Amino acid sequence: MKIAADVLVAVVALLHVGFLVLEMFLWTKPVGRRVFGLPADFMAASASLAANQGLYNGFLAAGLAWGLLLGPAGFGVKVFFLSCVLVAGGFGAATAKRSILWIQAMPAAVALAAVWLARP
């Protein structure tokens, strides 16, 4: 169960690296416009805000990677950062776009449950 939990944590971390790339580097590019489906003028005007948000997603990914690198001692770190992702996903789903619940919060919830079940 520990290996499955760590794989799920790694998946959530990789998702957040992907969010970082989308929000920091691809926000105003065609792929960013396609993924987020927002008007080009809005995306140009909000690029610095998106980059800031991408940086935060990078910190979440780094925290999850840190928890994985700590091995069994990383239980609390993984729980903390997965909880942060879950709260951020829930807030995003409530305030921005409901699909964030499935893209961000659900993977975090599944990984959190697995980490909890595999706890040392």
Order of alpha helices (4+ residues) and beta strands (2+ residues): alpha-alpha-alpha-alpha-alpha-alpha
